[in-house]
Amino acid sequence: MCRRPRVRRSPSPARSAGSNLTKVLVIEDERSQQAFVVSVLRQNGFETLGTDDGAEGIELAVEQLPDLIVCDIHLGVVDGFEMLSAIRKNPSTASIPFILMTALADREGMRHGMELGADDYLPKPFTGAELISAVNARLEKHRRLMKDAGKKLDELRISMSAMLPHELRTPLNGILGYADLMRKQSDDLQAAEIARMSERMYRNARRLQRLVENYLLYAQLELQQTAVHAEHLREESHAINVAEMLERTGRVKSEEFNRSSDLLVRLVDSSLAIAPGYFSKMAEEVLDNAFRYSKAGSPVKVESEVRDYGYVYSVTDQGRGMSPEQIGGIGAFVQFERKIYEQQGSGLGLTIVARLAKLHGGNLEVQSRPGNGTVVKITLPQA
């Protein structure tokens, strides 16, 4: 007969209407230790939930959404590591601060816990003061991160509301204009004219699609910068054939700008642990900039090499270049000399590339001088 997990919910201390106690979930199969942790937390004004089973703890976390979880590593069927992994994989619980308790705080186990997303370790035995200090420190850090995330979100709303209408309206007006013309004058248009209009509508629709995708991806990456456990929001990473993907992306992008003869490719292959969609997006954005801001007939070089510190992918163009101040000011919704040069775009491309590179342990480097073209290098760790 299976033993049913013991779930203890502490009675809430007396409180005034509208108050909101901080809720802590405690998972500990040693009853005396669980009682000690729960008692200390209650004495310090926390509402507590207690269970001696990891599987039950996962259910309680999803159901109750506590402000913090304190969990022993060595449990029954579902141990602390497995519970932590499940908590981090669930979007509704992924950002909850998580403290692991253990009597065997070995370095390998601690590293494994941190890789899974643990926020802190409490080696047993610990005092009530040490418990409260760890709990308060984790909660305060979480509050700061949530405050920063809220600030980032507000800044994002302001930036997007200022730039979005113009950038989306331009391709949309093109689609509507050609569609209206075809609708009203369909009987008078020749097949060649219809084909030209259809092609322009398609190009505008593709531009609109790319803008929307970039805005959504940028918003996601902005929030990941301050999310408590951003690594668990990444796409599934795979070891990919990068040379083949880079060559295919370069060919598609050069054809899009009718500049196939300008593309020069020299690539070496390597295996990178990265989501294919993310890597393709990085290559696409860098190539789009190179073709868009250089003249037809000038070369766009796509190269890669393997170094001790990682895989380096670079794109070199002969465009108008950038000053050190402009390179330092690269960011979303930033466009340089727009009043001098007629150009389209939201300024999101290189910002997205930089964020994606950083998210996967790499970096973005831009080398440029006015009038001398630009070299963009992406460095990523090999699988």
N, C-alpha and C positions, 0 to 999 in steps of 0.2 A: 504493500500500500504506500503510495507516494505521500510524502509529507507536504502539506500545504504551506506555502510561504506565509510567514507572519508579517502582516502589514500593520504598522502602528502610525496613527495620525494623532499628533499631539493636540489636545484641546487648545483652541486659540485663547491667549490671554485677553483679558477685558480690554476693549478698545472703543474709541468713539466712532460714531457713524462716519463712514467715508474714509477711514484710515486704511492703509494698505501695508500689511506686514510683509517683510522679505521672507520668501518661502525657500527652505532648504530641504532637498531630498537626501536622505542618508541610507546607504546600502552597506550593511555590515552583518555577517552571519554569526559573529560572536556576540551573544546577547548582552553581556556586561559592557562590552565596548560600545555597542550601539546605544545602550541606555545612557552611557557616559556622554557620548557625543550629542545625543538628542537633549539631554538635561542641560549641558553647557550652552547649547544654542538657544534653548527656550529661556534660560536665565538671562540671556543677553538680548531678548526681544525678538527672536526669530520664530516664525512658524515652521514646524518641521513635519516631514513625512518619513517614516522609517520602514524598511523591509530587509529581510535577510536573504533575498534571492535576486540574482542579476536580471533574469527574464522579467520578473515582476517589477524590478526597478525601471526597465525600459518602458513597460506599459504605463507606469506611474508618471514617468517623465513626459511622455506624449500626452497623457490625459491631463496632468496638472500643470505642466510647463513651469517648473520651479525656477527661481532666480539663480540657484546654484546647486550643484550636485557634489556630494562627498561620498566616495565609494572605495571600499576595500578591494584590493587586487584579487586576493585568494578567496573566491566564493565557491559555489557548487558547480552546477552544470554550465552556467554562463558566468565567466569570471569578469573581473573589472576591466581588463583590456577589451574583451568582446563587447561588454556593455558600452564602453567609451566609443568603440568603432561604430556601433549601431546608432548611438546618440549623434555622432558627427555626420553620419550619412543621411539622417532624416532632416530635411530642410526646416521643420518646425522646431527642432531641438538643437540644431547644429551650433548655434552661438552661445548656448548655456555654459557658463564657466564650470569647469570640472576639476575637482581635486581628488587625487588618488591617495589612499592610505595603504601602507604596507609595513610589515615588520622586517622585510628583506629588501632594503632599498639598494640593490646592486646597480652599478652604472649601466649595464646593458638593459636591464628592465626599465630604468628611468628613461633611457634614450628611446626605447620602444614606445613607452607611454607618451613621451613628448611628440614623437612622430605621428602618433594616432590623434594628437590634439589635446593632451592633458595640459592644464594651466599651471598646476603645482603638485608637489608631493608632500605628504606628511608622514615622516618616518615614525613608526611606533616604537616605544610609547611616547606620547606627547601630552603636554599639559593643556588645561583648559585655555590658558592665556595664549599658547601657541596656536591652538585651533582657531580661536577668535581672531587672532592677528592674521592668519592665513586667509580666513573667510573674508574678513573686511578688506584685505589687500586685493583679493580677486574681484570682489564686488565693485570696489572703487575703480579698478582698472577697466572693468566692463562698462561702468557708467561713463567713464571718459571716452572710451571707444564709441559707445553709442551716441554720445554727444557730438563727437567728431564726425560720425557717419551722418547724423542729422544735419550738421553744418554743411558737409559736402553735398548732401542731397539738395539743400536749399540753394547753394551756389550753382549746382547743376541745373536746377529748375530755371533760375534767372538767366544763365548763359544760353540754355536751349530756347527759352522763350524769346530771347533777343535775336538769335540767329536762325532758328528753325523756319519761321514763316517765309523768309526770302529764299532760303536754299531749297525748300520743298516746292515753293510756288513756281520757280523758274522752269524745271522740267515738266511740272504738271501743266503749266500754261502752254508749253510746246505740244504736249499730247492732246490737250483740249482743242487747241487751235487747228491742228492738222485734222483731227477727227471731225470737227465742225465743218471744215472745208470739204472733206470727202463726203460728209453727210448731205450737204446742201448742193454740191456740184457734181455728184457722182455721174450724172449723165454726160457731162461735158469733159470729164477728165480722161486722158489717155492712159493706157496701161503703164507706160513708163513713168508718168507723173504719179500715179497711184503707188507704184513700187518705191519711188523716191520718198514720198510722204510716209509710207509704211515703215521704211528704214529709219527715218528720222523719229517717228513715234516710238519705234522699238528702242532706239538709242536713248531717248528721253526716259522711257520706262525703266531701262536698265540703270540709268543714272539715279532715278528716284528710288529704285530698289536698293542700290548700294548706299545711298544716303540714309535710308531708314535702318538698314542693317548696321551701319556704322554708329548711328545715334544709340541704338539699343545696346550694342556691344560696349560703347564708351560708358554708358550709364552703368552697366554691369561692372566694368573694370573700376570705375570711380568708387563704387561701394565696396568692392573687394579690397581696396587699399586700406580701409578702416574696419572691415569686418573682423570679428574675433578669430575666426578660423577660415581665412580666405582659401587656404589650400584645398578645403573640402568642397569648394564651389567650382573647382576647375572641371573641364571636360575630361573624359577618360583619355589618358595618354597611351600612345602606341609607338612602337619602334617603326619608323617609316623610312621609305626609300626617298631621301631628300633630293638627290640629283634629278631623278625622273620628275618629281613634282615641280621643282624649280624650272626645269626646261619647259615643261608643259605650260606653266603659268606665264613664263616669259613669252612663249609663242602666242598664247591667247591674247595677252595684253598688247603685244606689238601689232597684231592683226586688228585689234580694236581701234588703234590709232592710225591704221594703214601705214605702218612703218616696219614691216617685217624685215626689210633689208638693213635697217639700222641696228637690229639686235645682234650683239656679239656675245657668245656664250662660251665659258670655260669653267666647267664644274667638276668637282670630285664628289664621290658619294660618301655617305656616312650614315650612321643610325642615331636618330635623336628620339628621346622619349618625350613626345609632345603630341597633343591632339592634332590630327591632320588638318582639321578646319582652321585651327588657330595658325598653324604654320603657313598654310595657303593664304590666309588673310594678310599675314605679315609680308610675304613676298609680293602679293598683289598690290598692296598700298605703296610699297617702296617703288615698284615698277611704274605704277600709275603716276606718281610724282615725277619720275624721271622722264617719261614720255610727254607728260602734260606740259612741263616747264622747260623743255628743250626744243629746238627747231627740227623739223623734219629734214632728214639728210645727215644729221649729226649722230654719231654712234652712242648707243646705250650699252655699256658693258656689264654683263652679269657673270660674276666669278665667285668661286668658293674655295676654301682650303681648310685643312685640318691642322690645328695647332695644339700645343700641350694644354692650353687653357680652354679649348673647345672648338666648335665648328664655326667658321667665319664665312658669312654670306655677304657679298658686297655688290652694290649697283652704282655705276659711275655714269654720269651724264655730262654733256657740254652746255648746260643751260646757263641762265644768268647768274647763278650762284647766290650765296647768302653771306651776310656780314656776321662777325662774332656775336654782335648784339641780337641779331635775328635768330641765330642758332640757339642762343641762351633763352630766347623767348618762345621757343617752340611749345605749342600747347593747343588744346582744343579751342576752336572758335577764334584762333589768331591767324590773320592773313596779312602778309607783308606787302606794302606798296600797292594796295588794291586800287588806289586812286590813280596810280601811274600805269599799272598793267591791268588790262581787262582779264579777269580770271574767275573761275567758278570753284566752288568747294567750301567746306566748312572748317578746314584746318584740323580735322580729326585724324587724318591718316597717320602721320608720324607719331602722334600722341598714343594712338592705339598700338602701334608697333612697339613703342617704348614700354608701355604697360604690359603687353603680352610677353616681351622679352624678360622683363623683371620678374613677372609671375612665374616663369619657368627657369629662373636662376641665371639668366643671361643679361645682356645689355645692348643698347643702341648707341652708335657713335656717328656723328655727322661731321664731315670735313668739307669745308667749302670756303671760297673767296668770291666776292662780287666779280662777275665777268669771267670766272674760271671754272664754272661747273661745280658739281657737288658729288661727293662720295658718301654713300650711306652704308654703314657696316652693322650687321646683326651678328652677335656672338651668342651661341647657345651651347650648353654642356652636352657632350655626347652621351648616348644611352650607356 
